[in-house]
Amino acid sequence: MAQLRRPDDNEEGKLRRWVSNLQLESWQLELLITGFSIFLLATGVDQYEEFSASINFNKLVPSSSSNVVFVSAGSFIVNTIPIALKFFLISLLIHLLLRGFWIGIVGLSSVSNSIDLDSLKLKGPFRKKLPGKVRSLDDLIFYLDKVSSVIFAYTYLLAFSIISVVLVSAFLFSLLGVGAFFQNYIGSSPAVTMMISVLFLILSVILTICAVIYFLDTIFFSTFKKSKWFSVLYYPIYRLFSLISLSFVYRSIYYHLITNYSKKQIISVTLILGGTLFLAQRINTWETYPFFPEVRSANQYTMNKVHYDDERSKGHIRTASIPSKFVKNDYLELFIRYSPRSNQVLDFLCPEFRGLERTNSFTEAMNAGMRSAQDSTVTMEDLLGTDEKYEELVKSSSQCLGSLYEVYLDGEKIENPDFFFTRHENKGERGVETVIDITNLDRGRHLIQVNRFEFKGNPFFAEEVSEDRLENEIFVKISFWKE
């Protein structure tokens, strides 16, 4: 079997000395990288949760049949990353614990390196068996150093492996999304649409089977590469998914581990790290309040603080909000968040209002700036701002968007409320705002209920929105008290 190229004799001596010095001092680099990584992971988990919440709500929303698979792939990646971060954090904490133990043993050995079991005057089986079970400090130092370095490398190997699984899964999901794209923009007849759908489905199934074979080969220590006849068929699959998964980045670590350590050792370390992650996940989901309900938005018997601007400490507005649960004024502001999930319904209700975004290119901005500099009576806002037709279009579209919702106050529907487009000051959430007259309300508790029309079809199967597939469902319920 071909061996990896080794340096020449002159090069090898210098390289070997340099590598040896690195190996002697590697524990310092390990501790430095581990500590820095733990700090970044511990402080970045909350930030990532906020980022992922924003991405999931604003971007990863299946708003049409052509992007639903892309959205699924993106959601899979975004939701998998927290598990990988926790696994990475737990593995680094175990490595830090072992390295700390190793440093303690090194310090202890500098004081005294001997273990005098004879001074304990052991009797019976302890005298016979215990000396063979107790390592010397030098052996323990060497063993812990070896284990710590292997766990450190193995942690990064598993982290990159998780990234590879995510990349391959995203590739397969995206392939289905490309099929849906061609199905919508090329398929001019049911026969062509069906042919494109079947073609991409068959291709996706074949590549999925190849991906499973590739990962099984990796998990089972390159078993398929050892088969005389199957290795010929497997090699193109290996080359393709090595590129897609970026496994060539960490391939050397993988082959080093499976050629220098037994399967039992590798499986044991994997089970320990995986079991620790599983226990950590179970602890987070362990509930000891069986009589306490889950707080949901559309429930008048629970109090969700995200609905009140003065009580919301963090997070995004997902449904609706009011300034406070205690209202002193005669008017109450109600903000309803607009979700891209409603785009299909809005396309059906008011397709003529699509494309309200007004973005100016760099060239348009430059021309406007030059014109405003030449003519002092014209400002850039006049040149780039809204015109009367656009303002009328916005007015009509706000009324159309308002038809998506129904607002009830104490069970009585508010007829023809005025809706205004706005961005909430919380995190810039887009939505509509209406002002409710509560002058005649009595002092005490009252309930706002918002209903929204929902499409009950499946966008994955390119189902079109129709009136009989729309249902008016409760979107949110918010309680407030008038003083």
C-alpha positions as CSV (number, residue, x, y, z in Angstrom):
1,M,0.0,0.0,0.0
2,A,1.3,3.5,-0.8
3,Q,2.6,5.5,2.1
4,L,2.4,9.2,2.6
5,R,5.4,11.2,1.3
6,R,8.0,11.7,4.0
7,P,10.5,14.6,4.0
8,D,14.1,14.1,3.0
9,D,16.7,13.2,5.7
10,N,17.9,16.8,6.1
11,E,14.3,18.1,6.1
12,E,13.1,15.4,8.4
13,G,15.6,16.2,11.1
14,K,14.6,19.9,11.3
15,L,10.9,19.1,10.9
16,R,11.1,16.4,13.6
17,R,12.8,18.7,16.1
18,W,10.3,21.5,15.3
19,V,7.3,19.1,15.7
20,S,8.8,17.7,19.0
21,N,9.1,21.2,20.4
22,L,5.5,21.8,19.5
23,Q,4.4,18.6,21.1
24,L,6.2,19.4,24.3
25,E,4.5,22.8,24.5
26,S,1.2,21.8,22.9
27,W,-0.6,21.7,26.3
28,Q,-0.2,25.4,26.6
29,L,-1.8,26.0,23.2
30,E,-4.6,23.5,24.1
31,L,-5.4,25.4,27.3
32,L,-5.3,28.7,25.6
33,I,-7.5,27.7,22.7
34,T,-9.9,25.7,25.0
35,G,-10.3,28.6,27.4
36,F,-10.9,31.1,24.6
37,S,-13.3,28.8,22.8
38,I,-15.3,28.1,26.0
39,F,-15.6,31.9,26.6
40,L,-16.8,32.5,23.1
41,L,-19.3,29.6,23.2
42,A,-20.6,30.5,26.6
43,T,-21.2,34.1,25.7
44,G,-22.3,33.5,22.2
45,V,-25.1,31.0,22.8
46,D,-27.6,33.6,23.8
47,Q,-26.6,35.9,21.0
48,Y,-27.0,33.1,18.5
49,E,-30.5,32.3,19.9
50,E,-31.5,35.9,19.3
51,F,-30.0,35.8,15.8
52,S,-31.6,32.5,14.9
53,A,-35.0,33.7,16.2
54,S,-34.8,36.7,13.9
55,I,-33.6,34.6,10.9
56,N,-36.4,32.0,11.5
57,F,-39.1,34.6,11.6
58,N,-38.0,37.1,8.9
59,K,-36.1,34.9,6.4
60,L,-36.8,31.2,6.8
61,V,-40.5,31.3,6.2
62,P,-42.2,29.2,3.5
63,S,-44.0,32.0,1.7
64,S,-44.2,30.3,-1.7
65,S,-43.9,26.9,-3.3
66,S,-40.6,27.7,-4.9
67,N,-38.7,28.5,-1.7
68,V,-40.2,26.1,0.8
69,V,-37.4,23.5,0.4
70,F,-34.7,26.2,0.7
71,V,-36.4,27.3,3.8
72,S,-36.4,23.8,5.2
73,A,-32.7,23.4,4.5
74,G,-32.0,26.8,6.1
75,S,-34.1,25.9,9.2
76,F,-32.4,22.6,9.5
77,I,-29.0,24.3,9.6
78,V,-30.0,27.1,11.9
79,N,-31.7,24.7,14.4
80,T,-28.8,22.2,14.3
81,I,-26.1,24.7,15.1
82,P,-27.1,25.1,18.8
83,I,-26.8,21.3,19.4
84,A,-23.3,21.4,17.8
85,L,-22.4,24.4,20.0
86,K,-23.5,22.6,23.2
87,F,-21.6,19.4,22.1
88,F,-18.5,21.5,21.4
89,L,-18.8,23.3,24.7
90,I,-19.2,20.1,26.7
91,S,-16.3,18.4,25.0
92,L,-14.0,21.4,25.7
93,L,-15.1,21.5,29.3
94,I,-14.1,17.8,29.7
95,H,-10.8,18.6,28.0
96,L,-10.2,21.5,30.3
97,L,-11.0,19.4,33.4
98,L,-8.6,16.7,32.3
99,R,-5.8,19.2,31.5
100,G,-6.4,20.8,34.9
101,F,-6.1,17.4,36.5
102,W,-2.9,16.8,34.5
103,I,-1.3,20.1,35.6
104,G,-2.2,19.2,39.2
105,I,-0.4,15.8,38.9
106,V,2.6,17.5,37.3
107,G,2.8,19.9,40.2
108,L,2.4,17.0,42.7
109,S,5.2,15.0,41.0
110,S,7.6,17.9,41.4
111,V,7.2,17.6,45.2
112,S,7.3,13.9,45.5
113,N,7.2,11.3,42.7
114,S,6.8,8.1,44.7
115,I,3.8,6.2,46.0
116,D,4.7,4.1,49.1
117,L,1.9,1.6,49.5
118,D,4.0,-0.5,52.0
119,S,3.5,2.3,54.5
120,L,-0.2,1.6,54.5
121,K,0.3,-2.0,55.7
122,L,-2.5,-3.3,53.5
123,K,-3.8,-6.8,54.1
124,G,-5.6,-9.5,52.2
125,P,-6.6,-8.9,48.5
126,F,-5.7,-5.2,48.8
127,R,-2.0,-6.1,49.4
128,K,-2.0,-8.4,46.3
129,K,-4.1,-6.5,43.8
130,L,-4.0,-2.8,44.7
131,P,-0.3,-2.2,43.7
132,G,-1.0,-3.4,40.2
133,K,-4.1,-1.1,39.9
134,V,-2.3,2.2,41.0
135,R,-0.4,4.0,38.3
136,S,2.8,5.8,39.2
137,L,2.6,9.6,38.8
138,D,4.9,9.5,35.7
139,D,2.6,6.9,34.1
140,L,-0.5,9.0,35.0
141,I,1.0,12.2,33.6
142,F,1.8,10.5,30.3
143,Y,-1.6,8.8,30.1
144,L,-3.6,12.0,30.9
145,D,-1.5,14.0,28.5
146,K,-2.2,11.5,25.7
147,V,-6.0,11.3,26.5
148,S,-6.3,15.1,26.7
149,S,-4.6,15.7,23.4
150,V,-6.7,13.0,21.7
151,I,-10.0,14.4,23.1
152,F,-9.0,17.9,22.0
153,A,-8.4,16.7,18.4
154,Y,-11.4,14.4,18.5
155,T,-13.7,17.3,19.6
156,Y,-12.8,19.3,16.6
157,L,-13.1,16.2,14.4
158,L,-16.7,15.7,15.6
159,A,-17.5,19.4,15.3
160,F,-16.4,19.4,11.7
161,S,-18.3,16.1,11.1
162,I,-21.5,17.7,12.3
163,I,-20.8,20.6,9.9
164,S,-20.4,18.1,7.1
165,V,-23.7,16.4,7.9
166,V,-25.4,19.8,7.9
167,L,-23.8,20.8,4.5
168,V,-24.8,17.5,2.9
169,S,-28.3,17.7,4.2
170,A,-28.6,21.3,3.0
171,F,-27.3,20.3,-0.4
172,L,-30.0,17.6,-0.7
173,F,-32.7,19.9,0.4
174,S,-31.6,22.6,-2.0
175,L,-31.6,20.1,-4.8
176,L,-35.3,19.6,-4.2
177,G,-35.7,23.3,-4.1
178,V,-34.1,23.7,-7.5
179,G,-36.6,21.1,-8.8
180,A,-39.5,23.2,-7.4
181,F,-37.9,26.3,-9.0
182,F,-37.8,24.7,-12.5
183,Q,-41.2,23.2,-11.9
184,N,-42.7,26.7,-11.5
185,Y,-40.7,28.7,-14.1
186,I,-40.1,26.1,-16.8
187,G,-43.0,23.7,-16.6
188,S,-45.6,25.0,-19.0
189,S,-47.8,21.9,-19.0
190,P,-48.8,19.3,-16.4
191,A,-46.7,16.7,-18.3
192,V,-43.5,18.9,-18.2
193,T,-44.1,19.7,-14.6
194,M,-44.5,16.1,-13.7
195,M,-41.4,15.1,-15.6
196,I,-39.3,17.7,-13.9
197,S,-40.7,16.7,-10.5
198,V,-40.0,13.0,-11.1
199,L,-36.5,13.7,-12.5
200,F,-35.4,15.7,-9.5
201,L,-37.0,13.3,-7.1
202,I,-35.1,10.4,-8.5
203,L,-31.9,12.3,-8.5
204,S,-32.5,13.4,-4.9
205,V,-33.2,9.8,-3.8
206,I,-30.0,8.5,-5.5
207,L,-27.8,11.2,-4.0
208,T,-29.5,10.6,-0.6
209,I,-28.6,6.9,-0.8
210,C,-25.0,7.8,-1.8
211,A,-24.8,10.2,1.2
212,V,-26.0,7.5,3.6
213,I,-23.3,5.2,2.2
214,Y,-20.7,7.9,2.6
215,F,-21.5,8.6,6.2
216,L,-21.8,4.9,7.0
217,D,-18.4,4.3,5.7
218,T,-17.1,7.1,7.9
219,I,-18.8,5.8,11.0
220,F,-17.7,2.2,10.4
221,F,-14.0,3.1,10.1
222,S,-13.8,3.0,6.3
223,T,-15.3,-0.4,5.9
224,F,-16.4,0.2,2.3
225,K,-12.9,1.2,1.2
226,K,-11.7,-2.3,2.2
227,S,-14.0,-4.1,-0.2
228,K,-12.3,-5.1,-3.4
229,W,-15.3,-4.9,-5.7
230,F,-17.3,-2.2,-3.9
231,S,-14.4,0.2,-3.5
232,V,-14.4,0.8,-7.3
233,L,-18.0,1.9,-7.2
234,Y,-17.6,3.8,-4.0
235,Y,-14.7,5.9,-5.0
236,P,-16.7,8.5,-7.1
237,I,-19.2,8.8,-4.3
238,Y,-16.3,9.4,-1.9
239,R,-14.8,12.1,-4.1
240,L,-18.1,13.9,-4.6
241,F,-19.2,14.0,-0.9
242,S,-15.7,14.8,0.3
243,L,-16.1,18.0,-1.7
244,I,-19.6,18.7,-0.6
245,S,-19.0,18.0,3.1
246,L,-15.5,19.6,3.1
247,S,-14.2,16.5,4.8
248,F,-10.8,17.0,3.2
249,V,-10.2,19.7,5.8
250,Y,-10.1,17.2,8.7
251,R,-9.4,14.0,6.8
252,S,-5.9,13.6,8.4
253,I,-7.3,13.7,11.9
254,Y,-9.8,11.0,11.0
255,Y,-7.3,8.6,9.5
256,H,-4.8,9.2,12.3
257,L,-7.4,8.3,15.0
258,I,-8.7,5.1,13.3
259,T,-5.2,3.9,12.5
260,N,-3.6,4.6,15.9
261,Y,-6.5,3.7,18.3
262,S,-8.8,0.7,18.6
263,K,-12.4,0.8,17.6
264,K,-13.3,0.2,21.3
265,Q,-11.4,3.3,22.4
266,I,-13.0,5.5,19.8
267,I,-16.5,4.2,20.4
268,S,-16.0,4.6,24.2
269,V,-15.0,8.3,23.9
270,T,-17.9,8.9,21.5
271,L,-20.4,7.4,23.9
272,I,-19.0,9.4,26.8
273,L,-19.2,12.7,25.0
274,G,-22.6,11.9,23.4
275,G,-24.0,10.6,26.7
276,T,-22.9,13.8,28.4
277,L,-24.6,15.9,25.8
278,F,-27.8,13.8,26.1
279,L,-27.8,14.2,29.9
280,A,-27.4,18.0,29.5
281,Q,-30.2,18.1,27.0
282,R,-32.5,16.0,29.3
283,I,-31.7,18.3,32.3
284,N,-32.8,21.3,30.3
285,T,-36.1,19.6,29.3
286,W,-36.7,18.1,32.7
287,E,-40.0,19.4,33.9
288,T,-41.1,19.2,37.6
289,Y,-44.3,21.4,37.2
290,P,-46.9,19.0,35.7
291,F,-49.8,21.2,36.8
292,F,-48.4,24.4,35.2
293,P,-49.5,25.0,31.6
294,E,-47.3,26.0,28.8
295,V,-47.7,29.8,28.2
296,R,-49.1,30.2,24.7
297,S,-49.9,33.4,22.9
298,A,-53.6,32.6,22.0
299,N,-54.7,32.0,25.5
300,Q,-56.6,34.4,27.7
301,Y,-55.8,32.5,30.9
302,T,-52.0,33.0,30.6
303,M,-49.9,36.1,30.8
304,N,-47.2,36.4,28.3
305,K,-44.9,39.4,28.9
306,V,-43.7,39.6,25.3
307,H,-47.1,41.2,24.5
308,Y,-46.3,44.3,26.7
309,D,-43.7,46.8,25.6
310,D,-42.9,47.9,29.1
311,E,-42.3,44.3,30.4
312,R,-40.5,42.7,27.5
313,S,-36.9,42.2,28.5
314,K,-35.6,40.6,25.3
315,G,-36.8,38.7,22.2
316,H,-38.9,39.6,19.2
317,I,-42.5,40.4,18.9
318,R,-44.0,37.3,17.1
319,T,-47.7,38.2,17.1
320,A,-48.9,41.5,18.6
321,S,-48.2,43.9,21.4
322,I,-49.6,46.8,23.4
323,P,-47.7,49.5,25.4
324,S,-48.6,48.1,28.8
325,K,-51.1,45.8,30.6
326,F,-52.3,48.8,32.6
327,V,-53.9,51.6,30.5
328,K,-54.6,55.1,31.7
329,N,-55.5,56.8,28.4
330,D,-58.7,56.6,26.4
331,Y,-56.8,55.2,23.4
332,L,-54.9,52.0,23.1
333,E,-52.2,51.3,20.5
334,L,-52.2,47.8,19.1
335,F,-49.2,46.6,17.0
336,I,-49.7,43.5,14.9
337,R,-46.6,41.9,13.4
338,Y,-46.5,41.1,9.7
339,S,-45.1,37.7,8.9
340,P,-43.8,36.6,5.5
341,R,-45.8,33.4,6.1
342,S,-48.9,35.5,5.1
343,N,-47.4,36.4,1.7
344,Q,-49.3,33.6,-0.1
345,V,-52.6,34.7,1.4
346,L,-51.9,38.4,0.6
347,D,-51.0,37.4,-3.0
348,F,-54.5,35.9,-3.2
349,L,-56.3,38.8,-1.4
350,C,-54.5,41.7,-3.1
351,P,-51.9,40.7,-5.7
352,E,-51.8,44.2,-7.2
353,F,-50.0,45.5,-4.1
354,R,-46.9,43.3,-4.3
355,G,-43.6,45.0,-4.6
356,L,-44.1,48.0,-2.3
357,E,-40.4,48.0,-1.4
358,R,-38.6,51.0,-2.8
359,T,-34.8,50.6,-3.0
360,N,-32.7,53.1,-4.8
361,S,-29.5,52.0,-6.6
362,F,-26.2,53.8,-6.1
363,T,-26.5,55.4,-9.5
364,E,-30.0,56.7,-8.7
365,A,-28.7,58.2,-5.5
366,M,-25.7,59.8,-7.2
367,N,-27.9,61.4,-9.9
368,A,-30.3,62.6,-7.2
369,G,-27.4,64.2,-5.3
370,M,-26.1,65.9,-8.4
371,R,-29.5,67.3,-9.3
372,S,-30.2,68.6,-5.8
373,A,-26.7,70.3,-5.8
374,Q,-27.5,72.0,-9.1
375,D,-31.1,73.0,-8.1
376,S,-31.4,74.3,-4.5
377,T,-35.2,74.1,-4.7
378,V,-35.1,70.3,-5.1
379,T,-33.9,68.0,-2.3
380,M,-32.8,64.4,-2.4
381,E,-35.9,63.5,-0.5
382,D,-38.1,65.0,-3.2
383,L,-36.2,63.0,-5.9
384,L,-36.0,59.7,-4.0
385,G,-39.0,60.0,-1.8
386,T,-42.5,58.8,-2.3
387,D,-44.8,60.4,-4.9
388,E,-48.6,60.8,-4.7
389,K,-49.4,57.6,-6.6
390,Y,-47.1,55.6,-4.4
391,E,-48.7,57.1,-1.3
392,E,-52.1,56.2,-2.6
393,L,-50.8,52.7,-3.3
394,V,-49.5,52.4,0.3
395,K,-52.9,53.6,1.6
396,S,-54.8,50.9,-0.4
397,S,-52.3,48.2,0.5
398,S,-52.6,49.0,4.2
399,Q,-56.3,48.5,3.9
400,C,-55.7,45.2,2.1
401,L,-53.3,44.1,4.7
402,G,-55.8,45.0,7.4
403,S,-58.3,42.7,5.7
404,L,-56.0,39.8,6.7
405,Y,-56.8,40.5,10.4
406,E,-59.9,40.8,12.5
407,V,-59.7,42.7,15.8
408,Y,-62.1,42.0,18.7
409,L,-62.4,43.9,22.0
410,D,-64.2,41.9,24.7
411,G,-65.6,39.6,22.1
412,E,-67.1,42.4,19.9
413,K,-65.6,42.9,16.5
414,I,-64.1,46.3,15.7
415,E,-65.4,47.4,12.3
416,N,-63.1,48.9,9.8
417,P,-60.1,49.8,12.0
418,D,-57.5,52.1,10.5
419,F,-54.2,50.3,10.0
420,F,-50.8,52.1,9.5
421,F,-47.6,50.5,8.4
422,T,-44.9,50.9,11.0
423,R,-41.7,49.4,12.4
424,H,-41.8,48.6,16.1
425,E,-39.1,50.2,18.3
426,N,-38.3,46.9,20.0
427,K,-36.2,45.3,17.2
428,G,-37.5,47.0,14.1
429,E,-40.3,44.4,13.6
430,R,-42.5,45.2,10.6
431,G,-46.2,45.3,11.0
432,V,-49.3,47.4,11.2
433,E,-50.6,49.5,14.0
434,T,-54.1,50.6,14.9
435,V,-55.5,52.8,17.7
436,I,-58.5,51.5,19.6
437,D,-60.9,53.9,21.3
438,I,-61.5,52.6,24.9
439,T,-63.2,55.7,26.3
440,N,-66.4,53.9,27.2
441,L,-64.8,50.8,28.7
442,D,-65.3,50.2,32.4
443,R,-62.5,50.0,34.9
444,G,-60.9,46.5,35.1
445,R,-59.8,43.7,32.9
446,H,-60.5,43.6,29.2
447,L,-59.4,41.3,26.3
448,I,-58.1,42.0,22.8
449,Q,-58.3,39.1,20.3
450,V,-56.8,39.2,16.9
451,N,-57.8,36.7,14.2
452,R,-55.8,36.0,11.0
453,F,-56.6,34.2,7.8
454,E,-54.4,31.2,7.4
455,F,-53.9,29.1,4.3
456,K,-54.5,25.4,5.1
457,G,-52.7,24.0,2.0
458,N,-49.2,22.5,1.7
459,P,-46.8,24.8,-0.2
460,F,-44.4,21.9,-0.7
461,F,-46.9,20.4,-3.2
462,A,-47.5,23.7,-4.9
463,E,-51.1,24.0,-3.8
464,E,-52.7,27.3,-4.8
465,V,-54.5,29.5,-2.4
466,S,-58.3,29.5,-2.8
467,E,-61.1,31.0,-0.7
468,D,-62.2,27.6,0.5
469,R,-58.7,26.8,1.8
470,L,-58.6,30.0,4.0
471,E,-59.6,29.7,7.6
472,N,-60.0,32.5,10.1
473,E,-58.0,31.4,13.2
474,I,-57.2,33.0,16.5
475,F,-53.8,34.7,16.2
476,V,-53.3,36.2,19.6
477,K,-55.2,37.1,22.8
478,I,-53.9,40.0,25.0
479,S,-55.4,41.0,28.4
480,F,-55.2,44.5,29.7
481,W,-56.6,46.5,32.6
482,K,-58.0,50.0,32.3
483,E,-57.4,52.2,35.3
